[in-house]
Amino acid sequence: MKLTKGMKKALSLLLSAAMVVTGVNVTTNTASASGNESDGFTIVATGGKKDVTVNGETDVESYVNVWVKDDKSTGIQLLDGIKSVAKDYKKPVVEVSITDNAKVHTWSFGPNWGSYDSQGDYNDKEFGDGDKIDLTNLAKDLGDDFESTAAALEIDVPEGAVVTLKVYNDNALEVSEVPSEKPSNTPVNEKTNAPTASAATSGSSVTSGSTVTSAPAVSETPAATAPATAAPTKAPATEKPAKTEKPDEENQAFLMFNSQNDKFQNWNTKVRGGNGQDATITGNGRYTVSIDKKDYTTDAQKALVDADGEGAKVFGVDIMGICNTQKFDASKIAFSDVVVKCDGKEIKTDISKMYEGDIEGKGNYRLEIRNEWGYGDGEFATKDEFDGMNPDFKVTESLSVTFTIKGIKEGKTPEGAFKTADDKSVVAVGGERAKAADAADVVKTAAPSTKPAVTTTKPAVTTKPAITTAAAVKGTSKLTVAKKLVVVAPNKSVKVAFKAKKAKNTSGAAVVKATSKSKKVATVKVKGKNVIIKAPKKAVKGASTTVTLKSTKANGKAISAKIKVYVRNSAKKVKAAKKSITVKKGKTTKLVVKASKVQNKKKAFADTITVKGKVLKLTAVKYAKGKATLTLKGAKKAKKKVVKIKVGKKTVKVKATVK
């Protein structure tokens, strides 16, 4: 799994700081007094504040993530700026200097929290002034994930305490054995007769992996065996091994989840320490991944599900390494027909409100269902969409995602298949890639040949051009907008969703374009399934224009939808012309809201207006100089019910009777 950008940044900073303190001469094992900041990182923080410096600098965004917690302690996570350096240390440590006899509290993270051997060394521990936090085992356990995964260490600084964290390579912690002048040439697979205890534990004296010894027989080993001693430092060349997925989790899909309260978590495949039921993707088909509290059996695992998981912070499906797989061609892989179940019951989801692709650019294909720090270059944020559909989401026992995989073909995934022309990762709105895969299948299978496939030199579809043509024809039968009237402030923008319904016997809706009648009042552009309307900085307050969305029917005729746009022209005082209104249920009535001290008296008063509650429904607004006329529909029977009407930042009240 790949962790969030914020978590990565924090881990990097902490690790880098530790490198600063000492340097060691590897040959003599005598510590040097260099202490250069370029050799490590020094973090200074005060508990209860977000003011943190790294090597004396206040611009720390690439090194640490800092926040103040509910208990007023300051949390610090290391990010890539530190980890990318510290990953090469033999003995990365964090040295603690803290005031008032206080202690820092540490938490450790990995591909899956609590899942690796060194978890107990760092998780839920306290360190005081002068203590060293040795990260060697953590870096070893995480391997390549040390730099790319979440913060490997989070440190809480108690309120009021001032802490200095130094991250550096502490050679003083290394084994003190000094290598002999002539390292052994014994092949690495040949056992020595009597290795010394220090040599057996060192592993860093001779990079070849042979044991340090002065036995004369070693020096007599023929020179031809010398290459064997160099093998551990550089493995024999293979056919681009870096391009293939990690063998221990090849093409495995898992459910990645963390609740808002951090009480229900799963961060990796089972073979890498996760706790869920995973699925190995072997081709197109239906798959399910899940997590269940009963599968968390050890004390460390139970700590990850020690309460109901309230809300979702991170929620998705990751397929590890499949973007580089050579088992088949996954270049057109796509998710479809996604079903999410929480505690055995299906919840509301919409794949078009998710993202899919190599979102983090690490070769893993992800379906982002909901992510607090998710994909940021799209038309929407998955956290907003998911929370809107599931405002009371909570996991008590289990969570599962069932999905269909499409688009996989025989062959091998081409290099760069998930990169765009400008070297960005391929990411799409959920379901869009499946549509392309479906269209390809239609062309491929629509007209089967009457002859055996092996004797056909061209796809059978070429014998029925009508099918190919139909697949290429697009047409819109209906075009609607979510709002027919918007108010936008100068130099601000609003987003309005639209729906283009595809016409029958076509492959999809035609392209939707948008124009503004007056660009001095508003500019417009289409982005996905939304139209973005922006008022220029110098737009006249109270001015209005019309934005028109246009598409094309299957017969070539135009189809359109219109949005009335006003530039916000607010008032200091507003009040309802009537104190009470009466209307029959299902019928409408008018209510005038008077506005005084309007910003631009020469133009129509215009501001956002909403009606609170379920008694009345706002169906239309007409703006004019000094007033706005509201059309209100009786929605729920009531007698003299106080209804609040929000006008910009002001509120007016009326008593409504709905018969």
Buried (B, 14 or more C-beta within 10 A) or exposed (E): BBBBBBBBBBBBBBBBBBBBBBBBEBEEBEBEEEBEBEBBBBBBBBBBBEEBBBBEEEEBBBBBBBEBEEEEBBBBBBBBBBBBBBBEBBBBBBBBBBEEEBBBBBBBBBBBBBBBEBBEBBBEBEBEBEBBBBBBBBBEBBEEBBBBBBBBBBBBBBBBBBBBBBBBBBBBBBBEBBBBEEBBBBBBEEEBEEBEEEBEEBBBBBBBBBBBBEEEEBEEBEEEEEEBBEBEEEEEEEEEEEBBBBEEBBBBBBBBBBBBEBBBBBBBBBBBBBBBBBBEBEEBEEBBBBBBBEBBEEEBBEBBBEEBBBBBBBBBBBBBBBBBBBBBBBBBBBBBEBBBBBBEEEBEBEBEBBBBBBBBBBBBBBBBBBBBBBBEEBBBBBBEBBBEBBEEBBBBBBBBBBBBBBBBBEEBBEEEBBBEEEEEBBBBBBBBBBBBBBBBEBBEEBBEBEEEEEEBEEBBBEEEEEBBEBBEBBBBBBBEBBBEBBBBBBEBBBBBBBBBEBBEEBBBBBEBBBEBBBEBBBBBEBEBBBBBBBBBEEBBBBBBBBBBBBBBBBEEEEBEBBBBBBBBBBBEEBBBEEEEBBBEEEEBBBBBBBBEEBBBEEBBBBBBBEBEBEBBBBEEBBBBBBBBBBBBBBBEEBEEBEBEBBBBEBEBEBBBBBE
